[in-house]
Amino acid sequence: MNEDREQLKAALKELVIEECDKDVEPDEITDDEVLIGGPLDLDSLDALQICMAVQHKYGVRIEAGPQARKALRSINALSDTILEHRPG
């Protein structure tokens, strides 16, 4: 499972870069880096894009509000949310 989590985190970094149109390399994003309002300068529209992409790709719906704030805190938090709520 740990290997799956590492692969998921790498895929999520790619997803964030692609969905938010950021010009950074995946290895420049740390697993604990603050996503929204952090060094990547992501905003609420980026958060929405990430949530929509996660739902499409992983089948996990991230509700607005406290759940989204918790899930989008970092790559680690986002991967934990997906692993916890992923169907099947």
N, C-alpha and C positions, 0 to 999 in steps of 0.2 A: 504494500500500500504506500510506503514511503516513496518508492520510485514513481508510482502513479502521481503522487502529490507533487513531486519535483517536475515531472513532465507537464502537469497541469499548470503549475506556476510559470513555467517557460512559455506555454501556450497563451496564458493570460497576459503576459508581458507583451507578446506579439499582438494580441487582440487590442490591448489598450493603445499601443502605438498606431495600429492600423485605424481603429475606430475614431481616435482622437486626432489623427493626422499629425503626429509628433515626429520630429526629426531626431530621434535618439536610437541607440542600439539597445536591444533587450537586456544585455548585461550591465547597462548603465542604470537600470531600475533595480533597486534593492528590494528584497522580499518584504521589508518592514517600512519602506518609504511611504509617507503620506501621499495618497493619490489626489484627492480633491483639495485644492488649495495648497498643495505641497510644491516641491521643486519642478514637477511637470506642468504646473500652472493649469490644472484641469478645473473646469467649472461645472455648474449644474447641467448644462447641455451635454458636456462630456460624460457626466454620470449617467444621464439618460441613454446616451449612445452605448455605453458599456453595459448597462442593464438590459437593453434590447438585444445586444449581441450575445450576452450570456444566456438569455432566454432562448434565443434562436439556436445557438450552438450546443448548449448543455441541457436545455429543457428546465432550467431553474428560473423561476420568476422571483425577482427581488422587488419587494413592495417599497413604495416611496416612504420617506420618513425615517424613523429610527432603524428599521431593518436595512435600508439602503445606506444610511450613515455608517452602520456597523460593518456591513459587507464591503463597502468601498473605502474603508480605512486604509487598507494596504493590500498588496498581492497576497500575503499570507491570509488575511481575513477573507478576501474574495475566494481563494481556493478552499478555505474551510467551509464557507457558506455553500459552495457548489457541491463539495463532497458530502456535506450533511443533508442537502436537500435534493440531490440528483435522483431522478426517477430510476427505478430498477437497478 
